[in-house]
Structures are given as structure tokens and as C-alpha cells.
Amino acid sequence: MCIRFRDYLKKYGLRFAAALTCGILSCVLLAFGPQLLGDITTYIFSGILAKLNGTGAMDLEAIAGILRLLAGIYFTAFVFLAICGWILEGVSADFTCRLREDSLKKLHTLPLSYFETQSVGELQNCVASDSEIVGRSAGHGIFQFVTGISSIAGIVIMMVRISALLAVTVGILLAFSAVLMYLVSRKFQIYANRRQEANAAANGYAEEIYSGRSLLQIFGREETVAEMYSVYNERQREAAWQADFAAGLMSVVMQAGSMAGYVVAVLVGGIYALHGNLSVGDIQAFVHYIRNTERPVKQVAQAFREVRCACAAWGRLKELLEAESEPEAETKTKGKTEAAAGEVRFEHVTFSYGDKEPVLADFSAVIAPGTYTAITGCTGAGKTTIVKLLMRFYDVQSGAIYIDGKDIREYDRRTLRAKFGMVLQEVWLFRGSILENIRYGKPEASEEEVRLAATRAGADDFIRFLPEGYETVVGEDGYQLSDGQKQLLTIARAILGKPEILILDEATSSVDTRTEQKIHEALTTLMQGRTCFVIAHRPGTIREAQQVIHIGKNGG
């Protein structure tokens, strides 16, 4: 699927047209300002000379008329400019919001393999930072570019009107500066890419440090980690310095061109005035136009910088948005199937990660409905891979997996995964109330259903004594629960979901004996009448199983 930038812009076509019209009109009106001021200077200068020579007086009525016209022009121009900015800033905000929403939705459709090859920092940087850069460029960048170009065009036309030869002379200097700016901007593009890559790498490493902070403290690796982060930080500093220097150089080059043009205008204009080809007001207007080129030139330079950054950011967003999503079901089913026996069958399943050696090779097994099956094997043998294949985080490369006699590739992924409940060692709770966390997989569940599930899981006993009961906020920066309490909430969540198939990953390995017994009782309640898979690590867990699947080398 090809994602094109203009497809995103189509939605804002009318708003862009209105904003650009207002922006261009404001710049056209403002272009008359210096000329009118020059006319006033000419009237004043002529009036002074006439008075000194005794041949006349200053035409105050004409000057007052020009001032009234000038005030009206400036007021109208600034109104148009304000409308243009208001529209485009709104477009920028909407555009950023849309990009973030589309990026997040896309992440939800991507296969597990994509996340295993991307760092958290890179993805966060892409969804949050890159979306904002592109969105800002779509609004603010276009505003800067259009008003800058329109102002320059208006200035050039008025300069030619005053003196074509003088305008060409100054234009050559400005064109030379523009060529230099283009060359510098190409370097800036490279530095901008390096800066974003360095930021993403540093953010990713910082995320890893934060996630594993306890482990690095246990092993006393703080100094090593700090030294490694210094390397990332130095790369960030170097990339930022190069990008900022190139960005500043672009403005310096254009400003130098403007100043050179100003000097030429004063010298050549003065010569023309001596020969009577230009009035004093024309020279003042021309100098004013030269001075006025600085602001729009800076705007265009700023717009170029934003566009360069936006191009790099859009490239990363485009890569995300065009990433291959999980394939749809071969034959979609609607809702849950009537069969709920829970039989699982593996038939000659072979699977490998990329071009690596197969993790599972010609693996076959039949798990009877309602049985408790332990999956054992050495580390890396393929125990977790079996679970990933069951839930279609990956698809088998040959063979098939059947649930209730149906190939799992014929299920819609959401329908398939709704059949499963999971209780793992690593408990995930989001920031929210306990009530919201328990019914995460079943948002429509009533409060009574949540309380019943918590009671069956043995979690209601401690929840009732929390500060706000079921409304107590947990998760990041929330109320701190023990590992055992978190696992009981996970079990309550699984009970509420009423899964047909249950997957456990030795969920009692990190708690004390008393809590382990309570969790064991809750799991016994949860496992009743369900097909259960346990990724087992301890002999006691294996002994309790009705069936044991041992995964040897290559899934044999």
C-alpha cells in the first residue's frame, strides 16, 4: 500500500485555498506600503524645496490622503494575515492529530515480528515527534513559505516598477544567495536525518535503562550504563550541532545577500537620483523594499528547514504506515463459533524466525478438551513460540493448527484471540482504576460481574481494604500493589473474559508461599472446564499436568 502525502492534504483543500488566498492578498497589500511612504517623502521633500525657493507650499491634503490610504491598507492586510495564520495553525493541529491516530491504529494491525525488530523509543519518536514535525510543516511551514514567497514577489514587482535596472542588479545578488542557500539546505537535510536517528536511538536506550533499572542496580552496572548513554548523548550533541549550524548558515547566507543588495541600492540609486532618473521618495521606497526582503527571506529559509525536517519525518512515518499488516483470515467468521469444546491439534507444524534454523519442525500434538497440558523444554526450544502460533502472532510456514476442528487461519484474529485468556509472570496493569483494569478485555461488563470475578480470583479480599476500593488507581504513578496482588487481578481479568483456552506462564514463580497458595486456588477455579496450557519451569507444575509436551531441539 502506497501512502502519499497529498492524500492527507486533500481533506484540507478548501481550508488551504482560503488561507493561501488571504495570505497572498495580505502580502500584495503590504507591498504598496513602502511605495506610499516614498510618495509621502517626495511630497514632503518637494514641499520643503518649494517653500525654500518661495515657489509654493507643502501639499498637506495629499499627504493626509496617502496616510489614510496607508492605514486602510495595513489594517486590511493584517486582518487577512491573521485569518491565514488562524486557518493554517488549525490545519496543523488537525493534521498532527490525524497522523498520530493513523500511526497508532497502524501499530495495532502490525504483526508481533515488527515490534520485535523496533525499539520502543523509535516507535514513540515516530508516533509523537515525527507526527508533530510533519503536522507543523503542513500548517506553519506552508504559512511561512506562502507569505514569504508572496512578499518577495510583491517586493520584486514594486522594485521593477521603480527601476528595472536597479532591480535586476539587486536580483542577481539575491539569486546568488539563493543558490548558496540551496546547497546549504542539502547538507541540512543530511544533518536533520542524523539528528532524528540519534534522538530515536538515545530515546530507545533510555527506555531500556528505565525498564531494566532494577536489574542494572543489582549487577552494579550504573557506571557502565551511564558511560554508554554518554556515547548516545554525544552523538545527539554532534548531530544537533551540525543540524543547527547548517540551519543558522542558511539564514546568514540569505541575510548577507540582502545586505549586499541594500548597499548596491543605496550607491546606484544615489547616482540615478543625481541624474534625475529617480526621486528621493523612490530611493527611500527602494531601500525600504531591500530591507523588507530580510523578513520574507528568513521565512522562506525557515520554511525550507521545516520542510527538510518534515521530509525526513514523513519518510519514517510512511515506512510505518506502509508496513505490512497482519494478513486477514482466509475465510472470515463472524463472532464466536458455536463449537466451544476447546480441542487443540497441531499437525506437522514447521516454523522458523526468518531464515534462521527452524524452532519447530514437523511438530504434531493433540490436546484434548478441558485438559491441563504442561509445555516443557530447554530455553529457546520453542515453548513460547507455540503460544505465539496458537494466537496467530505468527503464522505457521507449513502444517496447520486446529481449534475445535477448524484451521486457525480461517478465524478472524480478534475472534480467535477472544478464545484465549492469559496469566503470565510479567503482569501488565495500565494507569486506571482496578475496576477498569479487570474489565479491560470485556469493557461492557457490569460492576457486579467485575466484583464476582474478583471474588472468584480471591482478589476481592484485598481490594475492599484499598483507599478507594475498586476505584483505586493503579499502574504507573498509581497505588503500588504487590506482585501477588497484581497476579490476582490478572486472574480476575481472565475469569471475567470466560476464555475457552487458558495460557499460563508459571505465574506463581515470583511470590511468597502464602500468596502462591492463594494464586494456585484462584487458578484452579479459573482452569475448571477449560483447555489449559502451562509453560512449565518447575517439576511440581509438570507433575500436576494431565498431559506433558516436551519440546526438544528444533521442536522435536
NORTANOR-V671716 format. One record per backbone hydrogen bond with DSSP energy under -0.5 kcal/mol. CO is the residue of the C=O (numbers start at 1). NH is the residue of the N-H. If there is no record, write none. Layout:
co:CO nh:NH
co:CO nh:NH
This chain:
co:1 nh:3
co:2 nh:4
co:4 nh:7
co:4 nh:8
co:5 nh:8
co:5 nh:9
co:6 nh:10
co:8 nh:11
co:9 nh:12
co:10 nh:13
co:12 nh:16
co:13 nh:17
co:14 nh:18
co:15 nh:19
co:16 nh:20
co:17 nh:21
co:18 nh:22
co:19 nh:23
co:20 nh:24
co:21 nh:25
co:22 nh:26
co:23 nh:27
co:24 nh:28
co:25 nh:29
co:26 nh:30
co:27 nh:31
co:28 nh:32
co:29 nh:32
co:30 nh:33
co:30 nh:34
co:32 nh:36
co:33 nh:37
co:34 nh:38
co:35 nh:39
co:36 nh:40
co:37 nh:41
co:38 nh:42
co:39 nh:43
co:40 nh:44
co:41 nh:45
co:42 nh:46
co:43 nh:47
co:44 nh:48
co:45 nh:49
co:46 nh:50
co:47 nh:51
co:48 nh:52
co:49 nh:53
co:50 nh:54
co:50 nh:55
co:50 nh:56
co:58 nh:60
co:59 nh:63
co:60 nh:64
co:61 nh:65
co:62 nh:66
co:63 nh:67
co:64 nh:68
co:65 nh:69
co:66 nh:70
co:67 nh:71
co:68 nh:72
co:69 nh:73
co:70 nh:74
co:71 nh:75
co:72 nh:76
co:73 nh:77
co:74 nh:78
co:75 nh:79
co:76 nh:80
co:77 nh:81
co:78 nh:82
co:79 nh:83
co:80 nh:84
co:81 nh:85
co:82 nh:86
co:83 nh:87
co:84 nh:88
co:85 nh:89
co:86 nh:90
co:87 nh:91
co:88 nh:92
co:89 nh:93
co:90 nh:94
co:91 nh:95
co:92 nh:96
co:93 nh:97
co:94 nh:98
co:95 nh:99
co:96 nh:100
co:97 nh:101
co:98 nh:102
co:99 nh:103
co:100 nh:104
co:101 nh:105
co:102 nh:106
co:103 nh:107
co:104 nh:108
co:105 nh:109
co:106 nh:109
co:106 nh:110
co:107 nh:110
co:109 nh:326
co:111 nh:114
co:111 nh:115
co:112 nh:116
co:114 nh:117
co:115 nh:118
co:119 nh:123
co:120 nh:124
co:121 nh:125
co:122 nh:126
co:123 nh:127
co:124 nh:128
co:124 nh:129
co:125 nh:129
co:125 nh:130
co:126 nh:131
co:128 nh:132
co:129 nh:133
co:130 nh:134
co:131 nh:135
co:132 nh:136
co:133 nh:137
co:134 nh:138
co:135 nh:139
co:136 nh:140
co:136 nh:141
co:137 nh:142
co:139 nh:143
co:140 nh:144
co:141 nh:145
co:142 nh:146
co:143 nh:147
co:144 nh:148
co:145 nh:149
co:146 nh:150
co:147 nh:151
co:148 nh:152
co:149 nh:153
co:150 nh:154
co:151 nh:155
co:152 nh:156
co:153 nh:157
co:154 nh:158
co:155 nh:159
co:156 nh:160
co:157 nh:161
co:158 nh:162
co:159 nh:163
co:163 nh:167
co:164 nh:168
co:165 nh:169
co:166 nh:170
co:167 nh:171
co:168 nh:172
co:169 nh:173
co:170 nh:174
co:171 nh:175
co:172 nh:176
co:173 nh:177
co:174 nh:178
co:175 nh:179
co:176 nh:180
co:177 nh:181
co:178 nh:182
co:179 nh:183
co:180 nh:184
co:181 nh:185
co:182 nh:186
co:183 nh:187
co:184 nh:188
co:185 nh:189
co:186 nh:190
co:187 nh:191
co:188 nh:192
co:189 nh:193
co:190 nh:194
co:191 nh:195
co:192 nh:196
co:193 nh:197
co:194 nh:198
co:195 nh:199
co:196 nh:200
co:197 nh:201
co:198 nh:202
co:199 nh:203
co:200 nh:204
co:201 nh:205
co:202 nh:206
co:203 nh:207
co:204 nh:208
co:205 nh:209
co:206 nh:210
co:207 nh:211
co:208 nh:212
co:210 nh:213
co:212 nh:216
co:213 nh:217
co:214 nh:218
co:215 nh:219
co:216 nh:221
co:217 nh:220
co:221 nh:225
co:222 nh:226
co:223 nh:227
co:224 nh:228
co:225 nh:229
co:226 nh:230
co:227 nh:231
co:228 nh:232
co:229 nh:233
co:230 nh:234
co:231 nh:235
co:232 nh:236
co:233 nh:237
co:234 nh:238
co:235 nh:239
co:236 nh:240
co:237 nh:241
co:238 nh:242
co:239 nh:243
co:240 nh:244
co:241 nh:245
co:242 nh:246
co:243 nh:247
co:244 nh:248
co:245 nh:249
co:246 nh:250
co:247 nh:251
co:248 nh:252
co:249 nh:253
co:250 nh:254
co:251 nh:255
co:252 nh:256
co:253 nh:257
co:254 nh:258
co:255 nh:259
co:256 nh:260
co:257 nh:261
co:258 nh:262
co:259 nh:263
co:260 nh:264
co:261 nh:265
co:262 nh:266
co:263 nh:267
co:264 nh:268
co:265 nh:269
co:266 nh:270
co:267 nh:271
co:268 nh:272
co:269 nh:273
co:270 nh:274
co:271 nh:275
co:272 nh:277
co:272 nh:278
co:273 nh:276
co:279 nh:283
co:280 nh:284
co:281 nh:285
co:282 nh:286
co:283 nh:287
co:284 nh:288
co:285 nh:289
co:286 nh:290
co:287 nh:291
co:288 nh:292
co:289 nh:293
co:290 nh:293
co:291 nh:294
co:292 nh:296
co:293 nh:297
co:294 nh:298
co:295 nh:299
co:296 nh:300
co:297 nh:301
co:298 nh:302
co:299 nh:303
co:300 nh:304
co:301 nh:305
co:302 nh:306
co:303 nh:307
co:304 nh:308
co:305 nh:309
co:306 nh:310
co:307 nh:311
co:308 nh:312
co:309 nh:313
co:310 nh:314
co:311 nh:315
co:312 nh:316
co:313 nh:317
co:314 nh:318
co:315 nh:319
co:316 nh:320
co:317 nh:321
co:318 nh:322
co:320 nh:323
co:324 nh:111
co:333 nh:335
co:343 nh:404
co:344 nh:367
co:345 nh:347
co:345 nh:402
co:346 nh:348
co:346 nh:365
co:347 nh:400
co:349 nh:363
co:350 nh:397
co:350 nh:398
co:351 nh:359
co:351 nh:360
co:352 nh:354
co:353 nh:356
co:360 nh:351
co:363 nh:349
co:365 nh:346
co:366 nh:368
co:367 nh:344
co:368 nh:371
co:371 nh:373
co:371 nh:532
co:372 nh:546
co:372 nh:547
co:373 nh:534
co:374 nh:376
co:374 nh:549
co:375 nh:536
co:376 nh:551
co:378 nh:381
co:382 nh:386
co:383 nh:387
co:384 nh:388
co:385 nh:389
co:386 nh:390
co:387 nh:391
co:388 nh:393
co:388 nh:394
co:389 nh:392
co:393 nh:112
co:398 nh:350
co:400 nh:347
co:401 nh:408
co:402 nh:345
co:403 nh:406
co:406 nh:403
co:407 nh:410
co:408 nh:411
co:409 nh:330
co:412 nh:416
co:413 nh:417
co:414 nh:418
co:416 nh:419
co:417 nh:420
co:419 nh:500
co:419 nh:501
co:421 nh:503
co:423 nh:505
co:425 nh:427
co:427 nh:429
co:430 nh:432
co:432 nh:474
co:433 nh:437
co:434 nh:438
co:435 nh:439
co:437 nh:440
co:439 nh:442
co:442 nh:445
co:446 nh:450
co:447 nh:451
co:448 nh:452
co:449 nh:453
co:450 nh:454
co:451 nh:455
co:452 nh:456
co:453 nh:457
co:454 nh:458
co:454 nh:459
co:454 nh:460
co:455 nh:458
co:459 nh:462
co:459 nh:463
co:460 nh:464
co:462 nh:465
co:463 nh:466
co:466 nh:469
co:468 nh:471
co:469 nh:472
co:470 nh:435
co:472 nh:434
co:473 nh:479
co:474 nh:432
co:475 nh:478
co:479 nh:475
co:479 nh:481
co:482 nh:486
co:483 nh:487
co:484 nh:488
co:485 nh:489
co:486 nh:490
co:487 nh:491
co:488 nh:492
co:489 nh:493
co:490 nh:494
co:491 nh:495
co:492 nh:496
co:493 nh:497
co:494 nh:498
co:494 nh:499
co:495 nh:498
co:500 nh:531
co:501 nh:421
co:502 nh:533
co:503 nh:423
co:504 nh:535
co:506 nh:509
co:508 nh:511
co:512 nh:516
co:513 nh:517
co:514 nh:518
co:515 nh:519
co:516 nh:520
co:517 nh:521
co:518 nh:522
co:519 nh:523
co:520 nh:524
co:521 nh:525
co:522 nh:526
co:523 nh:527
co:524 nh:528
co:525 nh:528
co:527 nh:530
co:530 nh:532
co:531 nh:502
co:532 nh:373
co:533 nh:504
co:534 nh:375
co:534 nh:536
co:538 nh:542
co:539 nh:543
co:540 nh:544
co:541 nh:545
co:542 nh:545
co:547 nh:374
co:548 nh:550
co:549 nh:376
co:549 nh:551
co:550 nh:552
co:551 nh:378
co:552 nh:555
co:553 nh:556
co:554 nh:361
